[in-house]
Amino acid sequence: MHYTLAPRTFLFSHYFYTGLRIATGIVGLTYLTYLAADLPAAMAVAIGALCTSLMDMPGPLRHKFNEMLAGVLSCSLVALLVSLCSPVPWLLRSVIVLVSFLASMMVVYGRKAMPLQFVALFVMMLSSEAAATPLQALRHGGLFLLGGAGYMAYAMVVVWILRRRLKQQVLAEALYELAAYTSNKAGCYDLANPLPAQLEKLVRQQSVLAERQQASRDLILRGRPRPDEAVLVQVHYAMFDLYELVLSTHTDYALLREYFADGPVLPLLGDLIGKAARDIESVAYAMTRNRPSWAATDYRAELRALEEALRTLPPGEGPAGGAQAVLRATSNKIRELIAMIARLHAASQAPHGKLPTARDADLTPLLTQQRYNIGILLSNLRWTSPTFRYALRVAMAISVGLMSAEWLPYKTHGYWTALTIAVVLKPSFSITRQRRADRLTGTLIGCMLTAVILHFVHAPAILFGFLFVATAAGPTFLYVKYRYTAIAASVQALLLIGLTVPHGGGAIGERLLDTVVGTLIATFFSYVLPNWEYQNLPLLVDAVREANRKYVDAAGELLRRRNGDDFHYRIARKRFMDSLAALSAALGRMLDEPAGKRRAPAELARFTVQNYLLVAHMAALRLLLQRYAENLPRAEVDAALERMFAEVRATLGEAPQAGLAPAGEATVWIAEWPGWAPLQRRLRLLQEDAAQVALCGDAIGQVLETSTGAP
């Protein structure tokens, strides 16, 4: 269950705060306008506020201002343009096609622009409902602009006042996802979980975690922190140190399962990591409550039992001895993980020392940048562009949806069909499929729930209370569970009709029929000019390979102390993990597409996992050199690292860097240094997994090459 859906944490999440802020702003502006003018003016202002609220997403203040301002201006222009054209049917249809196409082209700017696309379509549909005179169109556009600008001013003030609280909540969400990631690590020690499936699950969670960590970076590292935000900066950096340590706990799970399947060791390791995950979760919960976190998890019983199990192991030689060495190394890492969680607790209690952000490094490469260059849009105005084809699909589907509304036995809510199309029809077939199910189910439940409310409740004040709850619930669950948003949207629309339109009981049946018609049209057009995921796979795989090579280079430089700090390594790791997350997401979407449109799913899953393992090995190597820093034979270790990195680069298909030892050059054995054996073992695993990355990449290339040009 998502942490937001758990009653214990729901009221403290930024999702709930966002929903409450949006509902208060929309209802407040509508009520004030109603007091100052009349109901039609209040509804026009409410629409402007509602549309602008869809752009009200967590993010840096400057980004939020730019996004909401773009929404207010562009949507006000759409409202005015469509209203002016509404008296002339052929002109209105032409404008609808043009606006639908241009709005859908906005998705070329990424996920942040998708709310703007939907808002523009929503405004267009509402403004096309009834013919308006030029004076009425100007009045409608002005009121829409007033509602949008009023909500924008309100939201910016509230977010500025509560900016520290928002940073806390976003940081807490990243910690919750880190806890979930750590919990998945614990599942690797459970023999009931097939190891390949568990590693794939780990990679999927890694993608979610990377997204939440980026949101935390964007809010906490942007600009100079205020004194009261010092604790947040400390926790943020402690979280990433902990993440690096969790990554390094990756071990040879197959070897441990082979030699210790019948003993108590594996369950003990799983229990300890599971407890660590719950411990991290306790830090996140305290963060959402605006409180310091104190260590309350007791690991002593499991640690004693593990120590006893290790002590009673029989002497092992050969492969059995190697398995015992891996087991002891894993035990040491888990102890270090527990100690690091204690430091995470301490970081949340009070600021101490100099903030890590005081260093001179430019953090821009780690932060999300807004890039809305018109050249990006113009370069996608071509037949082969997936965004261009999607925009054509949407324009055709909405045109058909608005025409179909004219054939229905009622005319009052024709835009509902087109609105369903805008909600359901997405650039990806898999997202369209999921939205279709959520929209149908949510609308059915919402209509039934509204029918019950209207049957038993007749007091306007109580109905208004239900309307406020529905208005808050819609944005609260928009990015968590869209089905709940669909329920809230149906309740909101139908209650509004019940409050403002006498004898509007037939609206429930109309809402259901419009939703069914809209989903049928969206489903049909999802097969028109489609863009299947396998068509983008070559670019995504090449991006992973390129980011992988750069990450290997940065890791090699760091481990051999060629750089003064780990900043470049962190940037390379972020970009590598971002490329891996993009490929993993595309794979997940492809698996939801028709079977005939899937290409190399098994090879892609293995390729993703093997690339992830390279990151884990680099983190483990870094920790290993820190743990055995005493009497470290630097020359011999550097020689071993240079030799291995030359081999890895050759395996990944790139020439060795200047100064690296040749791939076949031998290294000496340093028996006096206790870290030598684990170093050699980790380097061997690194080389094996690099070879698997290359093999999987070649296999994917062969499959995709044979499918080039396939329908």
Secondary structure, 3 states (H helix, E strand, C coil): CCHHHCHHHHCCCHHHHHHHHHHHHHHHHHHHHHHHCCHHHHHHHHHHHHHHHCCCCCCCHHHHHHHHHHHHHHHHHHHHHHHHHCCCHHHHHHHHHHHHHHHHHHHHHCHHHHHHHHHHHHHHHHHCCCCCCHHHHHHHHHHHHHHHHHHHHHHHHHHHHCHHHHHHHHHHHHHHHHHHHHHHHHHCCCCCCCHHHHHHHHHHHHHHHHHHHHHHHHHHCCCCCCHHHHHHHHHHHHHHHHHHHHHHCCCCHHHHHHHHCCCCHHHHHHHHHHHHHHHHHHHHHHHHCCCCCCCCCCCHHHHHHHHHHHHCCCCCCCHHHHHHHHHHHHHHHHHHHHHHHHHHHHHCCCCCCCCHHHCCCCCHHHCCCCCCCHHHHHHCCCCCCHHHHHHHHHHHHHHHHHHHHCCCCCCCCCHHHHHHHHHHCCCCHHHHHHHHHHHHHHHHHHHHHHHHHHHHCCCHHHHHHHHHHHHHHHHHCCCCCHHHHHHHHHHHHHHHHHHHCCCCCCHHHHHHHHHHHHHHHHHHHCCCCCCCHHHCHHHHHHHHHHHHHHHHHHHHHHHCCCCCCCHHHHHHHHHHHHHHHHHHHHHHHHHCCCHHHCCCHHHHHHHHHHHHHHHHHHHHHHHHHHHCCCCCCHHHHHHHHHHHHHHHHHHCCCCCCCCCCCCCCCCCCCCCCCCHHHHHHHHHHHHHHHHHHHHHHHHHHHHHHHCCCCC
